[in-house]
Structure formats: structure tokens, C-alpha cells
């Protein structure tokens, strides 16, 4: 009859849907791992950048966080 799905066609549709579902789960897992790795690397990069831009003794600052470790900001100068 016209318009009927054969058993083989139904099995093929189910197999294709299963493959798509498995691929989707794998892609989501990979994306999650990648996102976590990017987050870790971003945090480390931010930390390194903030350490690199700290002012040395006598350098300009607006607060203690602008100065290298162990120094404070007094009258806009690290010391």
C-alpha cells in the first residue's frame, strides 16, 4: 500500500536516531570538558597578567593592590 512504512524503514529510522543521540551526548561531554579547561586556563592567565602589571617600588598606584607583594600604596607611589 502507498504511504505505509515498512519494518525495514522503521528500523533504519530508529538506528539513525540512536546514532544521532549518541553523537549528541559525546559532543556535549566534549564541550563540557573543553569549557572547564578554558575556564582553568583563563583563571591562570588572569592571575599571571595581574602579577605582571603590578608596579615596582616607586611606581604609580591608586591602592595597595596595584603594588608588588609586600609594598603598599602611599601618595600614589608604591613603597
C-alpha positions as CSV (number, residue, x, y, z in Angstrom):
1,X,0.0,0.0,0.0
2,X,1.0,3.5,-0.7
3,X,2.0,5.6,2.4
4,X,2.9,2.8,4.6
5,X,6.3,2.4,6.3
6,X,8.0,-0.9,6.0
7,X,9.5,-2.6,9.0
8,X,13.0,-2.1,7.5
9,X,12.3,1.7,7.1
10,X,11.2,1.9,10.8
11,X,14.4,0.0,11.9
12,X,16.5,2.3,9.8
13,X,14.9,5.4,11.3
14,X,15.4,4.1,14.9
15,X,19.1,3.3,14.1
16,X,19.7,6.8,12.7
17,X,18.0,8.4,15.7
18,X,20.1,6.3,18.1
19,X,23.3,7.3,16.3
20,X,22.3,11.0,16.4
21,X,21.6,10.7,20.2
22,X,24.9,9.0,20.9
23,X,26.8,11.6,18.9
24,X,25.0,14.4,20.7
25,X,25.9,13.0,24.1
26,X,29.5,12.7,23.1
27,X,29.6,16.3,21.7
28,X,28.0,17.7,24.9
29,X,30.6,15.8,27.1
30,X,33.4,17.1,25.0
31,X,32.1,20.7,25.1
32,X,31.7,20.5,28.9
33,X,35.3,19.3,29.3
34,X,36.6,22.0,26.9
35,X,34.7,24.7,28.8
36,X,36.2,23.6,32.1
37,X,39.7,23.6,30.6
38,X,39.2,27.0,29.1
39,X,38.0,28.3,32.5
40,X,41.1,27.0,34.3
41,X,43.4,28.4,31.7
42,X,41.6,31.8,31.8
43,X,41.9,32.0,35.6
44,X,45.6,31.2,35.4
45,X,46.1,33.8,32.6
46,X,44.3,36.4,34.7
47,X,46.5,35.7,37.7
48,X,49.7,35.9,35.7
49,X,48.6,39.1,34.0
50,X,47.7,40.8,37.3
51,X,51.1,39.8,38.7
52,X,52.9,41.1,35.6
53,X,51.3,44.6,35.7
54,X,52.0,45.3,39.4
55,X,54.0,48.5,39.9
56,X,57.5,48.2,41.3
57,X,58.8,50.3,44.2
58,X,58.3,54.0,43.3
59,X,55.8,53.1,40.6
60,X,52.3,54.8,40.2
61,X,49.4,53.2,42.2
62,X,46.0,54.1,43.4
63,X,45.7,51.4,46.1
64,X,47.8,48.6,47.6
65,X,46.6,46.0,45.0
66,X,48.5,48.0,42.3
67,X,51.8,47.4,44.0
68,X,54.1,44.3,44.0
69,X,53.8,42.0,47.0
70,X,54.9,43.4,50.3
71,X,54.5,47.0,49.3
72,X,51.7,49.5,50.0
73,X,50.5,52.5,48.1
74,X,51.3,55.8,49.7
75,X,50.6,59.1,48.0
76,X,50.2,57.3,44.6
77,X,53.6,55.6,44.8
78,X,54.4,52.0,45.7
79,X,56.8,51.7,48.6
